[in-house]
């Protein structure tokens, strides 16, 4: 099924830009990243595009395809309506570098501020620990994250309200959940979650869950349980009493 | 330069490059919630036609249960409470509806849904918003969302009370005053309502946390782990249960109301 399709690709840099129209022929089995490479090779040699694995595992080719944050390498052309122009633009929650490439370094700075894993004293004399699989099942879901930052991009707290100084975003709430719910971890991250990391900004839109290419149930399994732990710590006097009698750990 | 100044400017309300009908979902949510709010408020202020005793039935509307003060045979205390201001119209529903209403208002699913449909905050994913300022749930009044678990405790008590009403709805009174087991269409509706409300309430995110989610090592408390898994199972379809139970609670009131008004007639199955 060879067909000529129109693409509107955002071209520009930090000073501004606009959509440029390209027409190209597509064949069966292509993904959006293939088309971008084809346009780059044949019509726009100077177009910037970040990519690496082309297998949905490196999280490099994040962009907005028809307005929805997606990985270009995992978006098959046959899932898009090719009768209308297809828009491809960079993520809006981060500063533009050039064309489809954004500066996502803010995320790495945020990650450095989150308290690190602090395991309890080893269970065995050889310095190792013992855990049940059932106890780590929950956090293993969070370890699937490939750090594509699509969840950060779609989160309106960052994307529209630019609360980068007060809110760490869904990616790092997932990261914190993975540490906080780990059976060996002894660190307390709840005061920071409430105060400097702004978990209260999240208003449960579930957009982050919808765009996650690894299908991590971000809102229900990471953010809401963390919100509940913050409630335990700061908003529930009855719970403070209950803590004295129920099992901990 | 501030970091925010390096970012693309905020889009205008409704501005997006999404070509799909992104407005359909929030519109349906808005219409669904608005219809329920209007009907339930109207029904709560009526103060009559909320129970059915015609044909020996023993039905009480879920909007009026428990009837602490009121004029029906289900009332614990007869008449109007002494503390009720004389200038306000009295209805037994006004004494109790704040509890299940508060539970739904602070529910994690409903929050996400009505922030989108009523506040447009955002109206849908990756669509521009009407406001520049955003406080989230960090300050009053939305900080009260953190008290969801207290409304949960009340909602659990309501499930028990509505279950009791459903059992009472299986007892019919014959013309001689004798009591007999029976099932009417209203009984089935009330039982279905309790089932749907239970499925919604028992799948609550707060309950999931309280029964086992607070633990990092669930193997230390196997009973907590089992309960957590059961609640998680219902929680996966929390949105579905939220809508079904919202519809069922409204329809149960409507059925009893219309039967009580003589517009519909309850059919006794046996």
Interface residues (C-beta under 8 A of the other chain):
Chain A: X14 X64 X66 X67 X68 X69 X81 X84 X87 X89 X92 X93 X94 X95 X96 X103 X106 X132 X134 X135 X154 X156 X157 X159 X160 X161 X162 X163 X164 X165 X181 X182 X183 X185 X198 X200 X201 X202 X203 X204 X205 X206 X207 X210 X211 X219 X220 X224 X225 X227 X228 X229 X230 X231 X232 X234 X235 X236 X238 X239 X246 X247 X248 X249
Chain B: X3 X4 X6 X7 X8 X10 X11 X16 X17 X18 X19 X20 X108 X109 X111 X112 X115 X116 X121 X122 X125 X126 X127 X128 X129 X132 X133 X134 X135 X136 X137 X138 X142 X143 X146 X147 X148 X149 X150 X205 X206 X208 X209 X210 X213 X214 X215 X216 X217 X218 X219 X220 X221 X224 X225 X235 X236 X238
